[in-house]
Amino acid sequence: MPTLGKSNFRVAMIPASTDGVNYYRFAIWAYEMRKYKNTVVDLAWFRYQTNPAVLHTWQEDINSPIPSADAPGLTVGQYVRAAIDHFCEHADVVLWHPMYYENSLDFFLEMQHKHQKPFIVEMDDNYVDVPPWNEAYNGFRNGSPFRRVALDSMRNAYALTVTTPHLGEVYESINDDRYIIENSLDFKGDSKFIGWDNVTVRKHKGIRIGWIGGRAHFEDLMMVAPVLRKILEKNPHVTLCLVNSALKKSCEALGRKYPFEGLKNVHYADRSVAINRYAPFAASFGFDIGIAPLVDCNFNRSKSNLRWLEYSALKIPTVATGIGHYAATVNPGQDGLLVQDNDPEEWFGALYTLIEDESARRTLGRNAYARVKKYYNVERNTPLYLRLLKKIANADIGELAAA
């Protein structure tokens, strides 16, 4: 077991949801940090006895009047408050995802005043520049309660952790102390979470161009759709596979023209799985080429390179828009391909090159896998993160060594 100095160091992590964002920004680090015998990490996801199969998060439950089966005599809200209070009391440093509600901000400030220790707010997205076409716009438009509460929690935090340098610049006026913690992947996994090295990309007939992600990327996909349609029309052996995009449904809901009408070589999988099974889920679609298109705007320039990391962990070559974190981390022609200015001809050329050249696909995929596994591996980066947290908490850093 790895070691981290002589005395115990305790971290509390308070996620805002149970989605992939909070897995990558909190849970993956918590699980790895717990492998250090003198490090304790409390991860505030709640399972109630009434339905232990379902994970809950605190912000929706802190005022719940339902009697708690976990703590007789308390309501669910009282139980959640008491648990987080306990975590904060015993922690050396506390990491929170942003608050979204007045009552959760009040509780955050109450805990901060009571415990007088570093409270860090973790940010993985740009809440300042959400474009009108993004599904989160109404929640985070200028003057909205969500935006105001989230920014107030950042202003009152001891420091922020952010996913990218650009995001750090975005929040420069919000908080003076910002630390970049890039996303990392778990290649090994454990008994609960399947690591990326424990899955194999499923092979399908022909060539598959794939995209997997969240449903807020509608305009990003619509931007590159004309190029993809041109490729699909000319190459019936090529299939476009869109996972969890809801593109067709979004077109119907928004009254937009569906860009792939009449094409039979488009495959949809509008579903997702629990995050502990995400790696085999992503591998099952058998992408030969992964795409990461982004409309060039300040919001997207703050985005992390997570799409590239996930594709690369499966040795799938990536074609991405050459902005932001992708431009800063991908080595064009070595471990990925970048399209400048979202030029349609460049998109077409990059994709067509990989469709035609199996050797290029394999080389890019292998190179990307090697680099991501070396530099974006949670096992490698956890000691660095722990050093930072101990420095913030003014704790004795001690020796960091793997057993």
Contacts in CASP RR format, 6 or more apart in sequence:
PFRMAT RR
TARGET T0000
AUTHOR 0000-0000-0000
METHOD contacts of the structure
MODEL  1
MPTLGKSNFRVAMIPASTDGVNYYRFAIWAYEMRKYKNTVVDLAWFRYQT
NPAVLHTWQEDINSPIPSADAPGLTVGQYVRAAIDHFCEHADVVLWHPMY
YENSLDFFLEMQHKHQKPFIVEMDDNYVDVPPWNEAYNGFRNGSPFRRVA
LDSMRNAYALTVTTPHLGEVYESINDDRYIIENSLDFKGDSKFIGWDNVT
VRKHKGIRIGWIGGRAHFEDLMMVAPVLRKILEKNPHVTLCLVNSALKKS
CEALGRKYPFEGLKNVHYADRSVAINRYAPFAASFGFDIGIAPLVDCNFN
RSKSNLRWLEYSALKIPTVATGIGHYAATVNPGQDGLLVQDNDPEEWFGA
LYTLIEDESARRTLGRNAYARVKKYYNVERNTPLYLRLLKKIANADIGEL
AAA
1 35 0 8 1.000
1 36 0 8 1.000
1 37 0 8 1.000
1 403 0 8 1.000
2 35 0 8 1.000
2 36 0 8 1.000
2 37 0 8 1.000
2 383 0 8 1.000
2 400 0 8 1.000
2 401 0 8 1.000
2 402 0 8 1.000
2 403 0 8 1.000
3 36 0 8 1.000
3 37 0 8 1.000
3 38 0 8 1.000
3 399 0 8 1.000
3 400 0 8 1.000
3 401 0 8 1.000
3 403 0 8 1.000
4 36 0 8 1.000
4 38 0 8 1.000
4 39 0 8 1.000
4 383 0 8 1.000
4 386 0 8 1.000
4 398 0 8 1.000
4 399 0 8 1.000
4 400 0 8 1.000
5 38 0 8 1.000
5 396 0 8 1.000
5 397 0 8 1.000
5 398 0 8 1.000
5 399 0 8 1.000
5 400 0 8 1.000
6 38 0 8 1.000
6 396 0 8 1.000
6 398 0 8 1.000
7 38 0 8 1.000
7 395 0 8 1.000
7 396 0 8 1.000
8 38 0 8 1.000
8 39 0 8 1.000
8 40 0 8 1.000
9 38 0 8 1.000
9 39 0 8 1.000
9 40 0 8 1.000
9 92 0 8 1.000
9 386 0 8 1.000
9 389 0 8 1.000
9 390 0 8 1.000
9 393 0 8 1.000
9 395 0 8 1.000
10 39 0 8 1.000
10 40 0 8 1.000
10 41 0 8 1.000
10 42 0 8 1.000
10 90 0 8 1.000
10 91 0 8 1.000
10 92 0 8 1.000
11 30 0 8 1.000
11 33 0 8 1.000
11 39 0 8 1.000
11 40 0 8 1.000
11 41 0 8 1.000
11 42 0 8 1.000
11 91 0 8 1.000
11 92 0 8 1.000
11 93 0 8 1.000
11 94 0 8 1.000
11 95 0 8 1.000
11 389 0 8 1.000
12 41 0 8 1.000
12 42 0 8 1.000
12 44 0 8 1.000
12 84 0 8 1.000
12 87 0 8 1.000
12 88 0 8 1.000
12 90 0 8 1.000
12 91 0 8 1.000
12 93 0 8 1.000
12 94 0 8 1.000
12 95 0 8 1.000
13 26 0 8 1.000
13 27 0 8 1.000
13 29 0 8 1.000
13 30 0 8 1.000
13 41 0 8 1.000
13 42 0 8 1.000
13 43 0 8 1.000
13 44 0 8 1.000
13 94 0 8 1.000
13 95 0 8 1.000
14 44 0 8 1.000
14 58 0 8 1.000
14 84 0 8 1.000
14 87 0 8 1.000
14 94 0 8 1.000
14 95 0 8 1.000
14 96 0 8 1.000
14 97 0 8 1.000
15 22 0 8 1.000
15 25 0 8 1.000
15 26 0 8 1.000
15 27 0 8 1.000
15 43 0 8 1.000
15 44 0 8 1.000
15 45 0 8 1.000
15 57 0 8 1.000
15 97 0 8 1.000
16 22 0 8 1.000
16 57 0 8 1.000
16 59 0 8 1.000
16 96 0 8 1.000
16 97 0 8 1.000
16 98 0 8 1.000
16 99 0 8 1.000
16 100 0 8 1.000
17 57 0 8 1.000
17 97 0 8 1.000
18 45 0 8 1.000
18 55 0 8 1.000
18 56 0 8 1.000
18 57 0 8 1.000
18 275 0 8 1.000
19 275 0 8 1.000
20 275 0 8 1.000
20 278 0 8 1.000
21 124 0 8 1.000
21 125 0 8 1.000
22 57 0 8 1.000
22 97 0 8 1.000
23 275 0 8 1.000
24 124 0 8 1.000
24 183 0 8 1.000
24 306 0 8 1.000
25 97 0 8 1.000
25 122 0 8 1.000
25 124 0 8 1.000
25 161 0 8 1.000
25 163 0 8 1.000
25 181 0 8 1.000
25 183 0 8 1.000
26 43 0 8 1.000
26 95 0 8 1.000
26 97 0 8 1.000
26 122 0 8 1.000
27 43 0 8 1.000
27 45 0 8 1.000
27 275 0 8 1.000
28 184 0 8 1.000
28 185 0 8 1.000
28 186 0 8 1.000
28 378 0 8 1.000
29 41 0 8 1.000
29 184 0 8 1.000
29 378 0 8 1.000
29 382 0 8 1.000
29 385 0 8 1.000
30 41 0 8 1.000
30 43 0 8 1.000
31 186 0 8 1.000
31 190 0 8 1.000
31 193 0 8 1.000
32 186 0 8 1.000
32 378 0 8 1.000
32 379 0 8 1.000
32 382 0 8 1.000
33 39 0 8 1.000
33 41 0 8 1.000
33 382 0 8 1.000
33 385 0 8 1.000
33 386 0 8 1.000
34 40 0 8 1.000
34 41 0 8 1.000
35 382 0 8 1.000
36 382 0 8 1.000
36 386 0 8 1.000
39 386 0 8 1.000
40 90 0 8 1.000
42 87 0 8 1.000
42 90 0 8 1.000
42 91 0 8 1.000
44 57 0 8 1.000
44 58 0 8 1.000
44 83 0 8 1.000
44 84 0 8 1.000
44 87 0 8 1.000
45 55 0 8 1.000
45 56 0 8 1.000
45 57 0 8 1.000
46 55 0 8 1.000
46 56 0 8 1.000
46 57 0 8 1.000
46 58 0 8 1.000
46 61 0 8 1.000
46 80 0 8 1.000
46 83 0 8 1.000
47 53 0 8 1.000
47 54 0 8 1.000
47 55 0 8 1.000
47 56 0 8 1.000
48 54 0 8 1.000
48 56 0 8 1.000
48 68 0 8 1.000
48 69 0 8 1.000
48 70 0 8 1.000
48 76 0 8 1.000
49 69 0 8 1.000
49 70 0 8 1.000
50 69 0 8 1.000
58 80 0 8 1.000
58 84 0 8 1.000
58 104 0 8 1.000
59 99 0 8 1.000
59 100 0 8 1.000
59 101 0 8 1.000
59 104 0 8 1.000
61 76 0 8 1.000
61 77 0 8 1.000
61 80 0 8 1.000
62 77 0 8 1.000
62 80 0 8 1.000
62 81 0 8 1.000
62 103 0 8 1.000
62 104 0 8 1.000
62 107 0 8 1.000
63 77 0 8 1.000
63 103 0 8 1.000
64 75 0 8 1.000
64 76 0 8 1.000
64 77 0 8 1.000
64 80 0 8 1.000
65 75 0 8 1.000
65 76 0 8 1.000
65 77 0 8 1.000
66 75 0 8 1.000
66 76 0 8 1.000
66 77 0 8 1.000
67 73 0 8 1.000
67 74 0 8 1.000
67 75 0 8 1.000
67 76 0 8 1.000
68 74 0 8 1.000
68 75 0 8 1.000
68 76 0 8 1.000
68 77 0 8 1.000
68 78 0 8 1.000
68 79 0 8 1.000
70 79 0 8 1.000
71 78 0 8 1.000
71 79 0 8 1.000
71 82 0 8 1.000
74 82 0 8 1.000
81 107 0 8 1.000
84 107 0 8 1.000
84 111 0 8 1.000
85 111 0 8 1.000
85 114 0 8 1.000
87 94 0 8 1.000
88 94 0 8 1.000
88 111 0 8 1.000
88 114 0 8 1.000
88 115 0 8 1.000
88 117 0 8 1.000
89 115 0 8 1.000
91 115 0 8 1.000
91 117 0 8 1.000
92 117 0 8 1.000
92 118 0 8 1.000
92 389 0 8 1.000
92 390 0 8 1.000
92 393 0 8 1.000
92 395 0 8 1.000
93 117 0 8 1.000
93 118 0 8 1.000
93 120 0 8 1.000
93 389 0 8 1.000
93 392 0 8 1.000
93 393 0 8 1.000
94 111 0 8 1.000
94 115 0 8 1.000
94 117 0 8 1.000
94 118 0 8 1.000
94 119 0 8 1.000
94 120 0 8 1.000
95 120 0 8 1.000
95 121 0 8 1.000
95 122 0 8 1.000
95 161 0 8 1.000
96 108 0 8 1.000
96 119 0 8 1.000
96 120 0 8 1.000
96 121 0 8 1.000
96 122 0 8 1.000
96 153 0 8 1.000
96 157 0 8 1.000
97 121 0 8 1.000
97 122 0 8 1.000
98 121 0 8 1.000
98 122 0 8 1.000
98 123 0 8 1.000
98 127 0 8 1.000
98 149 0 8 1.000
98 150 0 8 1.000
98 153 0 8 1.000
98 154 0 8 1.000
99 105 0 8 1.000
99 108 0 8 1.000
99 149 0 8 1.000
99 150 0 8 1.000
99 152 0 8 1.000
99 153 0 8 1.000
100 146 0 8 1.000
100 149 0 8 1.000
100 150 0 8 1.000
101 145 0 8 1.000
101 149 0 8 1.000
102 145 0 8 1.000
102 149 0 8 1.000
104 149 0 8 1.000
105 149 0 8 1.000
105 152 0 8 1.000
105 153 0 8 1.000
108 119 0 8 1.000
108 153 0 8 1.000
108 156 0 8 1.000
109 156 0 8 1.000
111 119 0 8 1.000
112 119 0 8 1.000
112 156 0 8 1.000
117 393 0 8 1.000
118 158 0 8 1.000
118 159 0 8 1.000
118 392 0 8 1.000
118 393 0 8 1.000
119 156 0 8 1.000
119 157 0 8 1.000
119 158 0 8 1.000
120 157 0 8 1.000
120 158 0 8 1.000
120 159 0 8 1.000
120 160 0 8 1.000
120 161 0 8 1.000
120 392 0 8 1.000
121 153 0 8 1.000
121 154 0 8 1.000
121 157 0 8 1.000
121 159 0 8 1.000
121 160 0 8 1.000
121 161 0 8 1.000
121 175 0 8 1.000
122 160 0 8 1.000
122 161 0 8 1.000
122 162 0 8 1.000
122 181 0 8 1.000
123 154 0 8 1.000
123 160 0 8 1.000
123 161 0 8 1.000
123 162 0 8 1.000
123 163 0 8 1.000
123 167 0 8 1.000
123 171 0 8 1.000
124 162 0 8 1.000
124 163 0 8 1.000
124 167 0 8 1.000
124 304 0 8 1.000
125 167 0 8 1.000
125 302 0 8 1.000
125 303 0 8 1.000
126 167 0 8 1.000
126 170 0 8 1.000
126 298 0 8 1.000
126 299 0 8 1.000
126 302 0 8 1.000
127 140 0 8 1.000
127 147 0 8 1.000
127 150 0 8 1.000
127 151 0 8 1.000
128 151 0 8 1.000
128 170 0 8 1.000
128 171 0 8 1.000
129 170 0 8 1.000
129 297 0 8 1.000
129 298 0 8 1.000
129 299 0 8 1.000
129 302 0 8 1.000
130 136 0 8 1.000
130 137 0 8 1.000
130 139 0 8 1.000
130 140 0 8 1.000
130 141 0 8 1.000
130 299 0 8 1.000
131 137 0 8 1.000
131 219 0 8 1.000
131 295 0 8 1.000
131 297 0 8 1.000
131 299 0 8 1.000
133 218 0 8 1.000
133 219 0 8 1.000
134 216 0 8 1.000
134 219 0 8 1.000
134 299 0 8 1.000
135 215 0 8 1.000
135 216 0 8 1.000
135 218 0 8 1.000
136 216 0 8 1.000
138 144 0 8 1.000
139 146 0 8 1.000
139 147 0 8 1.000
140 146 0 8 1.000
140 147 0 8 1.000
140 150 0 8 1.000
141 147 0 8 1.000
151 174 0 8 1.000
154 160 0 8 1.000
154 171 0 8 1.000
154 174 0 8 1.000
154 175 0 8 1.000
155 174 0 8 1.000
155 175 0 8 1.000
157 175 0 8 1.000
158 177 0 8 1.000
158 392 0 8 1.000
159 175 0 8 1.000
159 177 0 8 1.000
159 178 0 8 1.000
159 179 0 8 1.000
159 392 0 8 1.000
160 168 0 8 1.000
160 171 0 8 1.000
160 174 0 8 1.000
160 175 0 8 1.000
160 177 0 8 1.000
160 178 0 8 1.000
160 179 0 8 1.000
161 178 0 8 1.000
161 179 0 8 1.000
161 180 0 8 1.000
161 181 0 8 1.000
162 168 0 8 1.000
162 171 0 8 1.000
162 178 0 8 1.000
162 179 0 8 1.000
162 180 0 8 1.000
162 181 0 8 1.000
163 180 0 8 1.000
163 181 0 8 1.000
163 182 0 8 1.000
163 183 0 8 1.000
163 304 0 8 1.000
163 325 0 8 1.000
164 180 0 8 1.000
164 182 0 8 1.000
164 302 0 8 1.000
164 303 0 8 1.000
164 304 0 8 1.000
164 305 0 8 1.000
164 324 0 8 1.000
164 325 0 8 1.000
164 328 0 8 1.000
165 180 0 8 1.000
165 325 0 8 1.000
165 328 0 8 1.000
166 301 0 8 1.000
166 302 0 8 1.000
166 324 0 8 1.000
166 325 0 8 1.000
167 302 0 8 1.000
168 178 0 8 1.000
168 180 0 8 1.000
170 298 0 8 1.000
170 302 0 8 1.000
171 178 0 8 1.000
172 178 0 8 1.000
179 388 0 8 1.000
181 385 0 8 1.000
181 388 0 8 1.000
182 304 0 8 1.000
182 305 0 8 1.000
182 376 0 8 1.000
182 381 0 8 1.000
183 304 0 8 1.000
183 305 0 8 1.000
183 306 0 8 1.000
183 309 0 8 1.000
183 376 0 8 1.000
184 376 0 8 1.000
184 377 0 8 1.000
184 378 0 8 1.000
184 380 0 8 1.000
184 381 0 8 1.000
184 382 0 8 1.000
185 196 0 8 1.000
185 309 0 8 1.000
185 310 0 8 1.000
185 313 0 8 1.000
185 372 0 8 1.000
185 373 0 8 1.000
185 376 0 8 1.000
185 377 0 8 1.000
185 378 0 8 1.000
186 193 0 8 1.000
186 195 0 8 1.000
186 196 0 8 1.000
186 378 0 8 1.000
186 379 0 8 1.000
187 195 0 8 1.000
187 196 0 8 1.000
187 197 0 8 1.000
187 313 0 8 1.000
187 373 0 8 1.000
187 377 0 8 1.000
187 378 0 8 1.000
187 379 0 8 1.000
188 195 0 8 1.000
188 197 0 8 1.000
188 198 0 8 1.000
188 379 0 8 1.000
189 195 0 8 1.000
189 197 0 8 1.000
189 198 0 8 1.000
192 276 0 8 1.000
193 275 0 8 1.000
193 276 0 8 1.000
194 276 0 8 1.000
194 277 0 8 1.000
194 278 0 8 1.000
194 279 0 8 1.000
194 280 0 8 1.000
195 279 0 8 1.000
196 279 0 8 1.000
196 310 0 8 1.000
196 313 0 8 1.000
196 314 0 8 1.000
197 373 0 8 1.000
198 279 0 8 1.000
198 280 0 8 1.000
199 279 0 8 1.000
199 280 0 8 1.000
199 282 0 8 1.000
199 283 0 8 1.000
199 314 0 8 1.000
200 283 0 8 1.000
201 283 0 8 1.000
201 286 0 8 1.000
201 287 0 8 1.000
201 314 0 8 1.000
201 315 0 8 1.000
201 316 0 8 1.000
202 283 0 8 1.000
202 284 0 8 1.000
202 285 0 8 1.000
202 286 0 8 1.000
203 286 0 8 1.000
204 239 0 8 1.000
204 286 0 8 1.000
205 237 0 8 1.000
206 237 0 8 1.000
206 238 0 8 1.000
206 239 0 8 1.000
206 288 0 8 1.000
207 235 0 8 1.000
207 237 0 8 1.000
207 238 0 8 1.000
207 239 0 8 1.000
207 288 0 8 1.000
207 289 0 8 1.000
207 355 0 8 1.000
208 238 0 8 1.000
208 239 0 8 1.000
208 240 0 8 1.000
208 241 0 8 1.000
208 267 0 8 1.000
208 285 0 8 1.000
208 286 0 8 1.000
208 287 0 8 1.000
208 288 0 8 1.000
208 289 0 8 1.000
209 228 0 8 1.000
209 231 0 8 1.000
209 238 0 8 1.000
209 239 0 8 1.000
209 240 0 8 1.000
209 241 0 8 1.000
209 287 0 8 1.000
209 288 0 8 1.000
209 289 0 8 1.000
209 290 0 8 1.000
209 291 0 8 1.000
209 351 0 8 1.000
209 355 0 8 1.000
210 240 0 8 1.000
210 241 0 8 1.000
210 242 0 8 1.000
210 243 0 8 1.000
210 285 0 8 1.000
210 287 0 8 1.000
210 289 0 8 1.000
210 290 0 8 1.000
210 291 0 8 1.000
211 217 0 8 1.000
211 221 0 8 1.000
211 241 0 8 1.000
211 242 0 8 1.000
211 243 0 8 1.000
211 245 0 8 1.000
211 290 0 8 1.000
211 291 0 8 1.000
211 292 0 8 1.000
211 293 0 8 1.000
212 243 0 8 1.000
212 244 0 8 1.000
212 282 0 8 1.000
212 285 0 8 1.000
212 287 0 8 1.000
212 307 0 8 1.000
212 310 0 8 1.000
213 243 0 8 1.000
213 244 0 8 1.000
213 245 0 8 1.000
213 307 0 8 1.000
214 244 0 8 1.000
214 245 0 8 1.000
215 244 0 8 1.000
215 245 0 8 1.000
215 246 0 8 1.000
215 250 0 8 1.000
217 245 0 8 1.000
218 245 0 8 1.000
218 246 0 8 1.000
218 247 0 8 1.000
218 250 0 8 1.000
218 254 0 8 1.000
219 295 0 8 1.000
220 293 0 8 1.000
220 294 0 8 1.000
220 295 0 8 1.000
220 300 0 8 1.000
221 242 0 8 1.000
221 245 0 8 1.000
221 247 0 8 1.000
221 293 0 8 1.000
222 247 0 8 1.000
222 256 0 8 1.000
222 259 0 8 1.000
223 293 0 8 1.000
223 295 0 8 1.000
223 342 0 8 1.000
224 291 0 8 1.000
224 293 0 8 1.000
224 342 0 8 1.000
224 347 0 8 1.000
225 259 0 8 1.000
225 260 0 8 1.000
226 259 0 8 1.000
226 344 0 8 1.000
227 344 0 8 1.000
227 347 0 8 1.000
227 348 0 8 1.000
227 351 0 8 1.000
228 240 0 8 1.000
228 259 0 8 1.000
228 260 0 8 1.000
228 351 0 8 1.000
229 259 0 8 1.000
229 260 0 8 1.000
229 263 0 8 1.000
230 348 0 8 1.000
231 238 0 8 1.000
231 348 0 8 1.000
231 351 0 8 1.000
231 352 0 8 1.000
231 355 0 8 1.000
232 238 0 8 1.000
232 239 0 8 1.000
232 240 0 8 1.000
232 260 0 8 1.000
232 263 0 8 1.000
232 265 0 8 1.000
232 266 0 8 1.000
233 263 0 8 1.000
235 355 0 8 1.000
236 265 0 8 1.000
238 265 0 8 1.000
238 355 0 8 1.000
239 265 0 8 1.000
239 266 0 8 1.000
239 267 0 8 1.000
240 260 0 8 1.000
240 265 0 8 1.000
240 266 0 8 1.000
240 267 0 8 1.000
241 267 0 8 1.000
241 269 0 8 1.000
241 285 0 8 1.000
241 286 0 8 1.000
241 287 0 8 1.000
242 266 0 8 1.000
242 267 0 8 1.000
242 268 0 8 1.000
242 269 0 8 1.000
243 269 0 8 1.000
243 282 0 8 1.000
243 285 0 8 1.000
244 269 0 8 1.000
244 270 0 8 1.000
244 271 0 8 1.000
244 272 0 8 1.000
245 268 0 8 1.000
245 270 0 8 1.000
246 270 0 8 1.000
247 258 0 8 1.000
247 268 0 8 1.000
248 258 0 8 1.000
248 260 0 8 1.000
248 268 0 8 1.000
249 270 0 8 1.000
250 256 0 8 1.000
251 257 0 8 1.000
251 258 0 8 1.000
251 259 0 8 1.000
252 258 0 8 1.000
260 266 0 8 1.000
267 285 0 8 1.000
269 285 0 8 1.000
272 281 0 8 1.000
273 281 0 8 1.000
279 313 0 8 1.000
282 310 0 8 1.000
282 314 0 8 1.000
283 314 0 8 1.000
287 311 0 8 1.000
287 314 0 8 1.000
287 316 0 8 1.000
288 316 0 8 1.000
288 354 0 8 1.000
288 361 0 8 1.000
289 316 0 8 1.000
289 317 0 8 1.000
289 318 0 8 1.000
289 319 0 8 1.000
289 351 0 8 1.000
289 354 0 8 1.000
289 355 0 8 1.000
289 361 0 8 1.000
290 307 0 8 1.000
290 311 0 8 1.000
290 316 0 8 1.000
290 317 0 8 1.000
290 318 0 8 1.000
290 319 0 8 1.000
291 318 0 8 1.000
291 319 0 8 1.000
291 320 0 8 1.000
291 351 0 8 1.000
292 307 0 8 1.000
292 308 0 8 1.000
292 311 0 8 1.000
292 318 0 8 1.000
292 319 0 8 1.000
292 320 0 8 1.000
292 321 0 8 1.000
292 326 0 8 1.000
293 320 0 8 1.000
293 321 0 8 1.000
293 339 0 8 1.000
293 342 0 8 1.000
293 347 0 8 1.000
294 300 0 8 1.000
294 303 0 8 1.000
294 320 0 8 1.000
294 321 0 8 1.000
294 322 0 8 1.000
294 323 0 8 1.000
294 326 0 8 1.000
295 342 0 8 1.000
296 321 0 8 1.000
296 323 0 8 1.000
296 341 0 8 1.000
296 342 0 8 1.000
300 321 0 8 1.000
300 323 0 8 1.000
300 324 0 8 1.000
301 323 0 8 1.000
301 324 0 8 1.000
302 324 0 8 1.000
303 324 0 8 1.000
303 325 0 8 1.000
304 325 0 8 1.000
305 320 0 8 1.000
305 325 0 8 1.000
305 326 0 8 1.000
305 328 0 8 1.000
305 329 0 8 1.000
305 330 0 8 1.000
307 318 0 8 1.000
307 320 0 8 1.000
308 318 0 8 1.000
308 320 0 8 1.000
308 326 0 8 1.000
308 329 0 8 1.000
308 330 0 8 1.000
308 336 0 8 1.000
308 368 0 8 1.000
308 372 0 8 1.000
309 372 0 8 1.000
309 376 0 8 1.000
311 317 0 8 1.000
311 318 0 8 1.000
311 368 0 8 1.000
312 318 0 8 1.000
312 335 0 8 1.000
312 365 0 8 1.000
312 368 0 8 1.000
312 369 0 8 1.000
312 371 0 8 1.000
312 372 0 8 1.000
313 369 0 8 1.000
313 372 0 8 1.000
313 373 0 8 1.000
314 369 0 8 1.000
315 362 0 8 1.000
315 365 0 8 1.000
315 366 0 8 1.000
315 368 0 8 1.000
315 369 0 8 1.000
316 365 0 8 1.000
317 336 0 8 1.000
317 337 0 8 1.000
317 354 0 8 1.000
317 360 0 8 1.000
317 361 0 8 1.000
317 364 0 8 1.000
317 365 0 8 1.000
317 368 0 8 1.000
318 330 0 8 1.000
318 336 0 8 1.000
318 337 0 8 1.000
318 364 0 8 1.000
318 368 0 8 1.000
319 336 0 8 1.000
319 337 0 8 1.000
319 338 0 8 1.000
319 339 0 8 1.000
319 347 0 8 1.000
319 350 0 8 1.000
319 351 0 8 1.000
319 354 0 8 1.000
320 326 0 8 1.000
320 330 0 8 1.000
320 336 0 8 1.000
320 337 0 8 1.000
320 338 0 8 1.000
320 339 0 8 1.000
321 338 0 8 1.000
321 339 0 8 1.000
321 342 0 8 1.000
322 330 0 8 1.000
322 338 0 8 1.000
322 339 0 8 1.000
322 340 0 8 1.000
326 338 0 8 1.000
327 338 0 8 1.000
330 336 0 8 1.000
330 338 0 8 1.000
331 371 0 8 1.000
332 338 0 8 1.000
333 364 0 8 1.000
334 364 0 8 1.000
334 367 0 8 1.000
335 364 0 8 1.000
335 365 0 8 1.000
335 367 0 8 1.000
335 368 0 8 1.000
335 371 0 8 1.000
335 372 0 8 1.000
336 364 0 8 1.000
336 365 0 8 1.000
336 367 0 8 1.000
336 368 0 8 1.000
337 350 0 8 1.000
337 353 0 8 1.000
337 354 0 8 1.000
337 364 0 8 1.000
339 346 0 8 1.000
339 347 0 8 1.000
339 350 0 8 1.000
340 346 0 8 1.000
353 360 0 8 1.000
354 360 0 8 1.000
354 361 0 8 1.000
354 364 0 8 1.000
374 380 0 8 1.000
383 400 0 8 1.000
386 400 0 8 1.000
387 397 0 8 1.000
387 400 0 8 1.000
390 396 0 8 1.000
390 397 0 8 1.000
391 397 0 8 1.000
END
